[in-house]
Amino acid sequence: MILSLAACGDEHDKSLPAEKPSGAATVRPSGSPADSLTIRIRASAQAPAKTYTLTCDPAGGDHPKAADACAALTKAKAPFDPVPKDRMCTDIYGGPEVATVKGTWQGKPVDTTFKRNDGCQLHRWTQIAPVFGPVPKVR
C-alpha cells in the first residue's frame, strides 16, 4: 500500500515537461482571437457530445466560463501534449468521460483527446478541467 501511494506522488511531479517552449508572439488580424478551440465533451464514449467553442485573448465563444477556461490553459504547462508513451502511470480510474479539443492554441494547431482512464490521463484532464465546462451526466 505504501508503494502505491508513493507512485501517486511521483506521477504529478513528472507527468509533464517542466518548461514551456519559447516562441514569438502570435501575429493576428485586428479583432480576431489568437486562440480558438472547439471542445466536445461526452459523459462516456457512447454518450452524445456537448460542444463548446472557446476563444482566448480575448476570452469568448459560447463556453459557459470562457475566462476560467482560458486562465487554466494559460497556467498549464503544455496543456495539449500527450502523455509520453514510455511514461509509467498509476492504475487510477477517474471515470468514463471523454473530451476532444481541436483548433489553435498559442499559434499551434491542436487536435487531441482527453480521457480519465489512468493516473497520467486523469492528471492531464485535471490540470485544465475548466476547459471542459459542465460535464454531461451519464444516463
C-alpha positions, 0 to 999 in steps of 0.5 A: 500500500505504501508503494502505491501511494508513493507512485501517486506522488511521483506521477504529478511531479513528472507527468509533464515537461517542466518548461514551456517552449519559447516562441514569438508572439502570435501575429493576428488580424485586428479583432480576431482571437489568437486562440480558438478551440472547439471542445466536445465533451461526452459523459462516456464514449457512447454518450452524445457530445456537448460542444463548446467553442472557446476563444482566448485573448480575448476570452469568448465563444459560447463556453459557459466560463470562457475566462476560467477556461482560458486562465487554466490553459494559460497556467498549464504547462503544455496543456495539449501534449500527450502523455509520453508513451514510455511514461509509467502511470498509476492504475487510477480510474477517474471515470468514463468521460471523454473530451476532444479539443481541436483548433489553435492554441498559442499559434499551434494547431491542436487536435487531441483527446482527453480521457480519465482512464489512468493516473497520467490521463486523469492528471492531464484532464485535471490540470485544465478541467475548466476547459471542459465546462459542465460535464454531461451526466451519464444516463 
